[in-house]
């Protein structure tokens, strides 16, 4: 009996470690200074193009820096400058934790399995997305020493699809109250632990400004449409493995097979040919 118990105890951590070391994403674009931190690399290391991303990884971007990550062939996440993103997974739920900064997320509904959801979680709100193009921005009102929800403001902007938004309790950090359904060109700003406000509708001019900001760094094709392209896996690698212990492995092939011609069209824009090098930033 004791032997069986000890066997279970030893197996459980191994299973958890195995799950954590299963890649969930692949870096498809990287500009500037981006740092990766994980259990095996607590001191942090520079993230490189085509590095794999694992559960519990923390990605931090510096000034004028950006990282784009393809998750499982179904979601493209752009981490903007001065942002902190951590990825976690539970059965049926993938969560993007935004500590501070801004991310843009494009999810292709056809690639999401029934029962699967993707959450964007901030210090004071959680947004459940599916088949959506959404921007989440988190700002901190006071110093880093105080991480209570009351010191954060979350802004959620929907460009495509539907999002269910809930407030997080300031103490338990668990969802409370009814969900607020957001649709295309809705924007909500959640301040501290206050109740969810009604969404505002973006004007055509404001919507275009958001789109322009997302595509501002597209250099390969001047004037490319504001379309999220997920054909990154068709490109030839720009370089060899980074040598920092987080480079691509054979599992990279799994991401290649999941992303042919994948694209998400934003409202009022044309679709770029998947073979084009232009892509949304």
N, C-alpha and C positions, 0 to 999 in steps of 0.2 A: 504493500500500500504506500509506504513512504517512498519507495523507489519510483512508483508511478507519479506521485505528487511532484517529486523533484524533477522528473522528466518533463512534466507539464510546465513547471516554473522555468525550466531552461529553454523550452520551445517557444514560449510566449514572447520573450524579448527578441529571439531570433526572427520570429514571424513579423514582429513590428519593425525590426531593422530592415528586413527584406522589403516590406511595403514602402518604407521611407526611401529606399534606394532604387525604386522603380521610377524611371523618368516620366514626368508628366508633361514636359514642355521642351521646346527647342528654341534657342535664340536665333532669330532670323534677320535681325538688324541691330546694330549697336553703334552709337555715336558718343564720343566724349568719355567721361570717367564713370564707370558703373561697377559697383562692388557687390560681390556675392558672399553671403555668410551662411554657414550651415554647421551642424553639430561637429562634423569632421574638420571644419575650417573655421573655428571660432574667431580667429584673428582676421578673417576676411581675405578675399583674393579678387583680382580683377576679372570680371566676366568677359568672355570672348565670344566672337561670332561663332555660331553653331555649337556652343556649349549646351549640354542638357541641363534641364531644371528639374529638381526633385521636390517632393513634399517637404514642407517646413523650411525650404530655402527662403532667405531674405535678400531682396534685391534693393540696392540703394543707388540712386542716380545723383550725380553731382551737377554743378552749374553747367548750363548749355549741353546737357547730356540726355540720352534717350536710349531705351531698350525696347525691342519688340520681340514678343515671345508667342510662338504658336503652341497652343495647348490641345493635344490630342486630335489635331486636324479639324477642330470644331470651333475654336475661339482664338482670336488674335488680340493680344493685349499689348498696348503701347504704354510704356511707363515714361512719363515726361520728367523734366529736370526737377531736381530737389524733391524727389519722391521716395517713399519707402513702401515696398510691396512684399507681403509674405503669402505663400501658397499653402493651403491645407486641404485635406480631403477626408471625407467620411462617406460611408455607403450612400451612393446616389447624389452626393452633394460635393461640388468643388467650390472652395471659398478663396476669394482674392481679398486679403486683408490690406487695406490702405491705411497706413499709420499717419501719413501726411503727404501732401502733394497731389498729383493728378494722374489718372490713368484713363485711357480710352479702350473700351472693350467692344469687339464685334463678334457676335455669336451667330453661327449659321444654324437655324432651327432644324433643318433636315439632317444635320449631323448629331443632334442631341437625341439620345435614346429615350424612350418613354420612361418616365419616373426620374430622369436625371434633371438636376438643376445646377445653375451656377450662381453663387451669391457674391455680391460685393459688400464687404463688411468694413465699416469705418468705426471710429470710437463711439459714435452716437446713433448710427443707423445701419440697417441692412437692406440691400436691394436684391431681390430674386429676379434673375433675368433668363430669357429663353428666346432665341431668335431676335436679337436686339443689338442696336448700336447705341451705346450709352457712355457718357463721360461722368466720372466721379472725381470730385475735388475736395480735399480736406485741408483746412487751415487751422492752425493752433493760435489761440488768442493770447496765451501767456507762455511762460518759459517751459522748457522740456521737463522740469522737475515736477510739474503738476500735470498728470495724465488723466485727470477725471474728465468724464464726458462733457461736463459743463464748460470746459475750456476749448471745445472744438466746434467748428462749423463745417457741415457737409453740404455740398451742392451737387445735386444729381440732375443731369441734362439728358433727355432722351431724343435721339435723332431718328430712330426707327424702332418699331416693335412696341412691346408692352413690358412694364416693370412693376412688380409689387414691392412697395417700400414700407418698412416698419421702423418705428423708433426703438432704440435700445435703452433699457433701464440703466440709469446712471450708476447703480451699485452692482447689480448682477451682470450687466452687459448682455442680458437676454432680451429677445424681442418682446415688446409689450404693446397692447392696444391693437386696433384693427389695422389691416393693411390699406395703404393708399395706392390705388392703381394709376399708373402714369403711362401716357401714350406719346406718340411722336410729337416733337417740339414742345413738350412739357418740361418745366424746370422747377425744382423745389430746393429751397435752402433751409436746412435744419440747424438751428442754433442751440448749442448746449443740450440740455435735457428738456427743452420745450416740446410741446405737442407738435405733431406734423402740421405744417400750414397747407393751405390749398395751393395746388400748382399754378404757376403762371404760364401762359402761352407765349412762346418766343415769336416775335415779329419776323417776317421774312428777312429783314435786314439783320436782325440778331442771329437768326439761324445761319445765314450766309457767313456771318462773322465767325461763328463757331466752326463751321466747315473750313473756312480759310485758315483758321489757326491750326486745325488738324493737318492740313496739307501744306503748311507753310514751308516745310523743309524738303518737299519733293524736288529733287534736282535732275533726276534722270530724264524726265519728260516734262518740260515746262508747260504749265497750264493743265496738267493731268487732272482728270475728274476726281471728285472727292469720293473715291471708291476704295473700300478695304479689299485688297487682293490677298488671297491665301494660296498663291502659286509659288511661294518662296521656295518650296522644297524642290521645284523643278530646276532651280539655278545650280550651277556648278559651285562647289565650295570655294570660298574666296581665299582659303588658306588651310593649312594643316591643323592638327589638334593643337590646342593651346599649351599643353604640357603642364597645366596646373592641377591636373587630377579631376577636372570637370569637363573635359572635352568630349566630342562625340564618340559613340561606340556603335556596335552593330544594331542597337535598338533604334538608332536614327532612321533605319529603313522603315520602321513601323509608321513614323510620322510622314515619310514620303508617300506611302501608299494611301494615306488618308486625306491628302490635300490637293488632288489634281483639280486645277481650274476653279478652286473655291473662291467666291467673291461675294461681297455684300454691298448693295447699292444704297446710297444715301438718298434722301428725298430731293427730287429736283435735279438730279445729276445723271450723266450718262455713264454707262459701264465701260471701263477700260478693257481692251482686249487682254485676256489672261496672259498672253505671251509678252505683253508690254513690261518694261522694267519699272514703270511708274507705280507708286503705291502710296497709300495713305500713311501719313506720319502722325 
